[in-house]
């Protein structure tokens, strides 16, 4: 009887060590699409691992332990229980180690709008997945000790070799200056379109502009291309539509 129990314990230890040796850590910082300086807090992050993992990024950062494979990571930010920003990206983990992937959240499209309901972001979601996370922790706890040592090694190696003060992965916010002369030279229809964008707070979607203009979708698209070529706006692709941003004015 003793030998059988010992064999079971050894087998479980080997399984855990194998799972831990194949583990990788995926982590990063979460930003709003129009602000790359300050992390966005209280974003709900989900990854479709087995079992699925969830967390509320109260500090604007997230971290998951994953085995090699392909995953879908989602981020949702609610204000007053209404979805305000969203992100959905495919991630490929092809080896063990440390993976840094920052998330950039955009306003949702019409099909993505949803109401969260009465839920406490810091407690209810954590309680919902506490059981699954606890099981996952037990199964991989032994192996994670070895994985942690590898992650620390790769982290020190990466930061030691990286030039100080550089970050090639983080996008920069636009800061193009617009002169009054360029606005005066605009045709009346483009001037009217640009005024509508400014009246919308300098940010809107191509779909919303289409609703407010007596032109076809093709005409609105050409007008926006003209404004972008003049340096008055920029377009950011989001789903099947574009987010329109008015550049900064003197």
C-alpha positions as CSV (number, residue, x, y, z in Angstrom):
1,X,0.0,0.0,0.0
2,X,2.8,2.4,0.9
3,X,4.6,1.8,-2.4
4,X,1.4,2.5,-4.4
5,X,0.9,5.8,-2.6
6,X,4.5,6.7,-3.2
7,X,4.2,5.9,-6.9
8,X,1.1,8.2,-7.2
9,X,2.9,11.1,-5.5
10,X,6.0,10.7,-7.7
11,X,3.8,10.6,-10.8
12,X,1.8,13.7,-9.8
13,X,5.1,15.5,-9.1
14,X,6.5,14.7,-12.6
15,X,3.2,15.9,-14.2
16,X,3.4,19.2,-12.3
17,X,7.1,19.7,-13.1
18,X,6.4,19.0,-16.8
19,X,3.5,21.5,-16.8
20,X,5.6,24.1,-15.0
21,X,8.6,23.6,-17.3
22,X,6.4,24.4,-20.3
23,X,4.8,27.5,-18.7
24,X,5.3,31.0,-19.9
25,X,4.3,34.4,-18.4
26,X,2.3,36.8,-20.5
27,X,2.1,40.3,-19.1
28,X,1.8,43.9,-20.1
29,X,0.4,47.4,-19.5
30,X,-3.1,48.5,-20.6
31,X,-3.7,51.9,-22.3
32,X,-6.6,53.9,-23.6
33,X,-6.3,54.6,-27.3
34,X,-5.9,58.3,-26.9
35,X,-3.6,58.3,-23.8
36,X,-0.3,56.4,-23.9
37,X,1.1,58.1,-20.8
38,X,-1.1,56.7,-18.0
39,X,-2.2,53.0,-17.7
40,X,-5.9,52.4,-17.8
41,X,-7.1,50.9,-14.5
42,X,-9.9,48.4,-13.6
43,X,-9.9,46.7,-17.0
44,X,-11.4,43.2,-17.1
45,X,-8.8,40.9,-18.8
46,X,-9.7,37.4,-20.1
47,X,-7.6,34.8,-21.8
48,X,-9.1,31.6,-23.2
49,X,-6.7,29.2,-21.6
50,X,-7.8,25.8,-20.1
51,X,-9.3,26.6,-17.7
52,X,-10.1,30.2,-18.8
53,X,-8.3,32.9,-16.7
54,X,-9.8,36.3,-15.7
55,X,-8.5,39.2,-13.7
56,X,-9.3,42.9,-13.0
57,X,-6.3,45.0,-13.7
58,X,-6.7,47.4,-10.9
59,X,-3.2,48.9,-11.4
60,X,-3.4,49.0,-15.2
61,X,-1.2,45.9,-15.7
62,X,-2.0,42.2,-16.2
63,X,-0.2,38.9,-16.0
64,X,-1.1,35.3,-16.9
65,X,0.7,32.0,-16.8
66,X,0.2,30.1,-20.0
67,X,1.5,26.9,-21.8
68,X,2.7,27.2,-25.4
69,X,-0.1,27.6,-27.8
70,X,-2.4,30.2,-29.5
71,X,-4.7,32.3,-27.3
72,X,-7.3,35.1,-27.6
73,X,-6.9,37.8,-25.0
74,X,-9.7,40.3,-24.4
75,X,-9.9,43.5,-22.4
76,X,-13.0,45.4,-21.4
77,X,-13.3,48.7,-19.5
78,X,-16.7,49.8,-18.1
79,X,-17.7,53.3,-16.9
80,X,-21.0,53.4,-14.9
81,X,-21.5,49.7,-15.9
82,X,-21.5,50.6,-19.7
83,X,-18.7,49.3,-22.0
84,X,-16.5,52.2,-22.9
85,X,-13.3,50.6,-24.3
86,X,-12.5,47.2,-25.6
87,X,-9.6,45.2,-27.1
88,X,-9.4,41.7,-28.6
89,X,-6.1,40.3,-29.8
90,X,-4.6,36.9,-30.8
91,X,-1.5,35.9,-29.0
92,X,1.0,33.1,-29.9
93,X,3.1,31.6,-27.1
94,X,5.8,29.5,-28.9
95,X,8.2,28.8,-26.1
96,X,8.6,29.1,-22.3
97,X,9.8,32.3,-20.8
98,X,8.6,35.9,-20.5
99,X,6.3,37.6,-23.0
100,X,5.5,41.3,-22.8
101,X,2.4,42.5,-24.7
102,X,0.8,45.8,-24.0
103,X,-3.0,46.2,-24.8
104,X,-4.5,49.2,-26.5
105,X,-8.2,49.6,-25.9
106,X,-10.5,51.4,-28.4
107,X,-14.2,52.6,-28.2
108,X,-16.5,49.7,-29.0
109,X,-18.3,49.5,-32.3
110,X,-22.1,49.5,-32.2
111,X,-22.2,45.7,-32.1
112,X,-19.9,45.6,-29.2
113,X,-21.8,47.9,-26.8
114,X,-23.1,46.1,-23.8
115,X,-24.3,46.8,-20.2
116,X,-22.4,45.1,-17.4
117,X,-25.2,45.2,-14.8
118,X,-24.8,45.6,-11.1
119,X,-21.4,44.0,-10.4
120,X,-18.4,44.9,-8.2
121,X,-15.4,44.7,-10.5
122,X,-13.0,44.1,-7.6
123,X,-14.8,41.3,-6.0
124,X,-17.6,39.6,-8.0
125,X,-15.4,38.6,-11.0
126,X,-12.6,37.5,-8.7
127,X,-14.9,35.3,-6.7
128,X,-16.4,33.8,-9.9
129,X,-13.0,32.4,-11.0
130,X,-11.4,31.8,-7.7
131,X,-12.1,28.1,-7.8
132,X,-10.7,27.5,-11.2
133,X,-7.6,29.5,-10.4
134,X,-7.1,27.6,-7.2
135,X,-7.2,24.3,-9.0
136,X,-4.8,25.6,-11.6
137,X,-2.4,26.8,-8.9
138,X,-2.3,23.4,-7.1
139,X,-1.6,21.5,-10.3
140,X,1.3,23.7,-11.4
141,X,2.8,25.0,-8.1
142,X,5.8,22.7,-8.1
143,X,6.7,23.2,-11.7
144,X,6.2,27.0,-11.4
145,X,9.2,27.2,-9.1
146,X,11.4,26.1,-11.9
147,X,9.6,28.3,-14.4
148,X,10.0,31.3,-12.1
149,X,13.7,30.9,-12.1
150,X,13.8,30.8,-15.9
151,X,11.6,33.9,-16.1
152,X,13.9,35.8,-13.7
153,X,16.9,34.8,-15.8
154,X,15.3,35.9,-19.1
155,X,14.0,39.1,-17.5
156,X,17.5,40.2,-16.3
157,X,19.0,39.1,-19.6
158,X,16.5,41.1,-21.6
159,X,16.8,44.3,-19.6
160,X,20.6,44.1,-19.4
161,X,20.8,44.0,-23.2
162,X,18.1,46.6,-23.9
163,X,19.3,50.3,-24.4
164,X,18.1,52.5,-21.6
165,X,15.2,54.8,-22.2
166,X,14.0,53.2,-25.4
167,X,10.7,51.5,-26.2
168,X,10.0,50.6,-29.8
169,X,6.7,48.9,-29.1
170,X,4.8,51.8,-27.6
171,X,3.1,54.1,-30.1
172,X,3.2,57.8,-29.8
173,X,0.3,60.2,-29.7
174,X,-0.1,62.6,-32.7
175,X,0.9,66.2,-32.3
176,X,0.5,67.8,-35.7
177,X,-0.1,71.5,-35.8
178,X,-2.9,73.0,-38.0
179,X,-2.7,76.7,-39.3
180,X,-5.7,78.9,-39.9
181,X,-4.6,79.4,-43.5
182,X,-5.2,75.7,-44.3
183,X,-8.7,75.9,-42.9
184,X,-9.5,79.0,-45.0
185,X,-8.4,77.1,-48.1
186,X,-10.8,74.3,-47.5
187,X,-13.9,73.9,-49.8
188,X,-17.2,74.5,-48.1
189,X,-18.1,70.8,-47.8
190,X,-14.8,69.8,-46.3
191,X,-15.0,72.8,-43.9
192,X,-18.4,71.7,-42.8
193,X,-17.2,68.1,-42.3
194,X,-14.2,69.3,-40.2
195,X,-16.5,71.5,-38.1
196,X,-18.7,68.5,-37.3
197,X,-15.6,66.5,-36.2
198,X,-14.6,69.4,-33.9
199,X,-18.1,69.7,-32.5
200,X,-18.0,66.0,-31.6
201,X,-15.0,66.8,-29.2
202,X,-12.4,66.2,-31.9
203,X,-13.1,62.4,-31.9
204,X,-15.9,60.5,-33.6
205,X,-16.4,57.5,-36.0
206,X,-16.9,57.4,-39.7
207,X,-20.2,55.7,-39.2
208,X,-21.5,58.6,-37.0
209,X,-20.3,61.2,-39.6
210,X,-22.2,59.3,-42.3
211,X,-25.4,59.7,-40.4
212,X,-24.9,63.5,-40.1
213,X,-24.1,64.2,-43.7
214,X,-26.3,64.1,-46.8
215,X,-23.7,62.2,-48.8
216,X,-23.0,58.6,-49.8
217,X,-20.6,56.4,-47.8
218,X,-18.1,56.6,-50.7
219,X,-18.3,60.4,-50.8
220,X,-17.7,60.7,-47.0
221,X,-14.8,58.3,-47.3
222,X,-13.2,60.5,-50.1
223,X,-13.8,63.6,-48.1
224,X,-12.1,62.1,-45.0
225,X,-9.1,61.0,-47.2
226,X,-8.8,64.6,-48.4
227,X,-8.8,66.0,-44.8
228,X,-6.2,63.4,-43.8
229,X,-4.0,64.3,-46.8
230,X,-4.2,68.0,-45.7
231,X,-3.0,67.0,-42.2
232,X,-6.3,68.1,-40.5
233,X,-7.3,64.6,-39.2
234,X,-6.1,61.1,-38.8
235,X,-8.0,57.8,-39.2
236,X,-7.5,54.8,-37.0
237,X,-8.9,51.5,-38.3
238,X,-11.3,49.8,-35.9
239,X,-13.3,46.8,-37.0
240,X,-15.4,47.6,-40.0
241,X,-15.3,51.4,-39.4
242,X,-12.7,54.1,-38.7
243,X,-12.2,56.3,-35.7
244,X,-11.7,60.0,-36.8
245,X,-9.4,62.3,-34.7
246,X,-9.0,66.0,-35.4
247,X,-5.3,67.0,-35.1
248,X,-4.3,69.7,-32.6
249,X,-5.0,73.3,-33.6
250,X,-2.8,76.4,-32.8
